[in-house]
């Protein structure tokens, strides 16, 4: 390591170690009295018929926006309301069916006063995320998530660093607890993330598979000459072998090379095929199909239901869909 960088790297390491200490303190608090409040917060959010309205000023506000986005993307309707804007009309965004989550390390953020008053006037549930249980915010809240005291990574103990990370981690913990308690699935997640590579990976195999007469299939007992014609015509580099509609084997380019001999075309398909081929269900994710293809070092998968082939998916299909 160059000498001129060592001081910078040491500084970075001190920051990471200090912030890790904050997360460790948060874990200890959750295992202690904070766990009761955490459960109450999850229950309050689940009971709300509306949305989680996240709010906070400064760095707490930036973290609040991320928490609201994480909640919304994991099945808990949420939005961020800036406390200053709330005092100039945005209080109208909040309804009696909502629950408010207010972030303030000190619990004395002046801009939160009107939001606090509004929550009390309209009997809207208020969850406080603060480090001071004696603060104005904590005293007004229905549920207090009391963050443990921790030193900021800033050498002056001033710039919000460790405290911001703890708020973010607690927001993630709430989002995942809500996700798991609701039984929110990967398919549900996919419905909320239709764009980009993540959206592609959360599509189901049924959405991209080739079906019906596009599948390369031959029956047990057929000659290899017939199977090769089917294999060549369909262009997947393989042919599935069926018996009474059930998929019982597959013949790939590799099988042809391994079994190459003068009378290959006259051989029955069962003499060449690989039994019990890798398959996938139509309701599985395309990301799962990619994992099977990569781990098995193959390029195509038959899609089956109750053992019956209903489609085929090729690595090229995953590439076109943006999964691979």
N, C-alpha and C positions, 0 to 999 in steps of 0.2 A: 504494500500500500504506500503510495507517495506520501512523503512527510507532510507536504502542504495541505493534504486532505485529511490527515488523521484527526486534527482538531475538529473539523466539521463533522466527521463521522462520529466522533465521541459525543458531540453535541446532539446529533440525531439519535444516538443510542440512549442518551439520558432522557430525551423526550419520550421515546418509546417505552422505556422502563417506568417513567413516572406515570404515563397514561395507563400502562398495564397495571400499575398499582391501584389506579382508580377503578378499573374493571374488577380487580380482585376484591376491593372493598365493597363494590356493588354486589358481587356474588355473595359475600359474607352477610351483607344486609338482607338480601333476599332469603337467605337461609335462616335469618333471625326474624325480627318483628315485621320487616317490610313485606314478607310473604303474604301476611294477612291482608294488607292494603292492596297488594298486587292482585290478589284474588278478587277483592271487592271492586277494583277498577275494571277487571275483565268482565265481571258480572254486570256492572253498571253499563258498560258499552254494549254488551249483548242484549241487555234489556231495553236499550234505547230503540225507539221505532224510527228515528231519523239518523243523522250522521254524527260522526265525531268531529267537532269543531276544534281544531288545534290552533293555539295562539301563543305568541311570545314576541318579545322585542330583541333587537340586536342579534347576537349569535344564537340566543335561544329561539329567535324567530326563524333563522336559517335552518336550525335543527328541526324546528316544528314543521316546516314545509316538507322536509324529507320524511318525517314520521307520518304526516298526512298522506303523502304519496305512497309510502310502504303499506299503510293500512288499506288504502283504496285498492292497491294492486293485489292484495291478498284477501279480498272478499269483505272488508269492513268499510262501508261508505264513509268517506272522510273528506274534509277540505280545510284549508288554512285561511284564517281571517287575521289580518294585521290589526293589532290592538289600536293603533292610532287611527287607521281608516274606519275601524268599528265605531269610533266616536263621531264620525262624520257620515253616517248613513249605513255602513256595512253591518251594523247590528241587525238590520232588516233581513240579512241572510240567515240568521239564526232563528230556529223555531223551538217551540216547547217540546218537540219530539227529539231534539238533539241532546247531546252531552258535550260539555266543553272540557278540553284538556289544556290547561294553562301551564306554560313552562317559564319559570323564573328562578334562577339560582338563589337570589336573595329573598324572593317572595315579596319584595317591596317595589316592584316595577310600577311606576306611577301610571303609565299608559294602560295598565290592566284594570284600573279602578272602575271604569264605566262598564267593562265586560263583567266584572264581578257583581256589580250592582244589578246589571241586567239579568244575570243568572238567578239572583235571589228574587228579583221582582217577578220573574216569569217561572220560577221554580224549575229551572233547568239544571240538571246535574252538573257539578263542577269537580273535576279531578285536578289536583295541584301536583306539579312535579317541581319540587323545591328542596333546598338543603336546610331550610330554617323552618322548623315546625311551629315556631312562635310568631312567624311572619303574618302579615295581613292576609296574604293569599291562602296560607295554610289554615288560618282560623276561619276563613269563609268557605273553605272547600268541604265537599261531602266525603271525599276520599283524598288522603294525602300520601303521595309516594315520596317519602323523605329520602333524598339522596345523601349518602354518607359524605362527610367532609373529606376532601382530598386536595392535595397540593396541585396547582396548575403546573404544566410543563414549562411555562414561561419562567425564566430565572428570577423575575421580579414578583412572581406569584400573582400576576395581574391579568394577562391575556387569557380569555377563555379557551382552554385547550383540553385539559383533563375533564373539566366539568362538562364541556360540550360533548365529548366522547361518551361520557356516562349517560347523558340525556339521550343521545342517539341509541346507545345500546339498550337502554330501558325501553325506548320506543319500539325497537326491533323485538324485544322480548314480549311486549304486549301484542304486537302484530302476529307473531308466530303462535303465541298461546291462543289467540282468537282463531287463527287459521285452523289449528289442530282441534280446538273444541268444537268447531263447526263442521269438521270433516271435509274441509276445502281440499279438493283434489288437484292433481296436475292438469287434468282436463279443464277444471274450473279456472285454473291459472291461465291456461292457454286461451280461454275465451276472452280474458281481459288483456292479453298480450298478443294480438294477431299480427303485429308487425315485426320485421327484422328476423334475424337468425333465431332468436328465442321463440318467436311466433311459429317459425317453420319447424323447430324441434318439438313444439307442442301440438303439431298436427297429428292426426291419427293415420295409421297405415292405410285405412280404407280410403282416405282422401287422395292418396297418390298412387294406389296400386292399379295394375292393369288386370282387367277381368274378362270373363266370358271367353269369346273365341280368340282373344289375344294371348291366352295362356298356352304355353307349349306342353301338350300332354300326349301320352301314349299309354296303351293298356298293357297289362301284364300278358305275356305270350306273343306280343308283336315282335316282328323281326327288327333288328337294328337298322336295316335299310329304311323302314318306315319311320322309325324314331329320329333318324338323322334328317330326313326330309322335314319333319315337324320342327326339329331343333333349328335347322337352317332358316326355315320360313319365318319363325317368330323372332329370331335374333336376340335371345337372352343368354345364349351360350350354355343352355341347359334344356332338359326336357323332364317333366315330372312323369312318374310311372304310377298308374292307378290300378286298383283292383276293386271292383264293385263300388266305384266312385271314391274310394278311400285312397289317399296318397300313401304309397308304400315304398317309394324309392325315387331317386333322381339320377340322371346321367348328365355329367358335365363334360366340358372340354378335357378336364384332367382325367376323368374316367376313360375317355377315348384314348388318350395317350398311354395310359397304364395298361389297357387291354388290347392295344393295337396288335393285330395278327391278320394273316391273309383272309381268313373266313369271317372277319368281324361283321360284315354286312348281313351274313346269314345267321348270326347268333341271336338267340332270344334276348330281349331287353333285360330280363332278370339275371343273365349271366354277366352283365356289364354294370348294372346300376349299383349305386350306394344305397343301402337300406337305411330307414329311419332318418331322412334328411332333416336339416334344420328348418324350422318353420316359425311363423309368427301369427298372432291373432289380428284381425282387422281393427280391434279397438285399442291395440297397443300404440304407443307413441312412435313417431318416426325416429326420434332419438334412440329409442330402444332397438329399432331395426338397424340403425347405424352401428350400435354397439355389438350386435350379434354378427353383422357382416365383418366388422373389423376384427373381433376376437376369434372368429372362425376362419378368417382369411378366405372368404368367399365373396361373390359379387351379386348373388341373387337369392331371394327368399320366397318360398311359396307361402301364401296367406291361406290359412285353413280355419274352418269352423267345424267342430266335431269330426276332425280328421278329413274333411272334404275340402279339396282346394277350391278357393273362390277367387283367387287373384295371385299376382306375382309382383314383387317390387325389386328393382335393380338399383345398384349403387348410383347409376346415372340419374335415376329418379330423385334420389336424395340430394344429389348435386344440383339438379335443376330447381328443387324446392328450397335450396339454400340451407339444408341441414348439415351437409358435409363440407 
